[in-house]
Amino acid sequence: MSTLLSPELIQSMIDDARFCSEFKFLCNPPKTAKAKGCGSCGTVNTAQVDWNQVKRNILGMPDTSRNRLKELLGVPALIVYYRDASGRQQNTTI
């Protein structure tokens, strides 16, 4: 049974020290461009995790690292939906 690599799953990996120690890019995940604050209420928006870039980082890992990731997650396969460099949605199973 395959598991979807969702933002929630990625966030749980970011929060888990086991994943951070094995996959350094999860310690300081890539962020989207920082947004400006709200003019009427004065709150400042913070940069969000760039989920697409994290997924592309995972897809770019060597097979041994991908297998270790699946082992730590306890899943046989991961389904990854992401946007490629031209903005088209792609999917793959690792």
C-alpha angles and dihedrals in degrees: 000000000000124000124216115239096228130173088254092055091046090050091052089052091049089052093048115086092209091065094041092055093050100038110038095191088067091061091066106016119200114266133212119245111292112259124222122251128262113273096209102045100024096229117145120227114223126216114269128220110272097233093184093055092048089052091049089050089054091048090050094056120105117262092255091057092046090051090050090051091052090046092054090047092047093231130126095216142007126215111213124196113189142149118251125221091278092051098252117138113246133178135199139169121230 
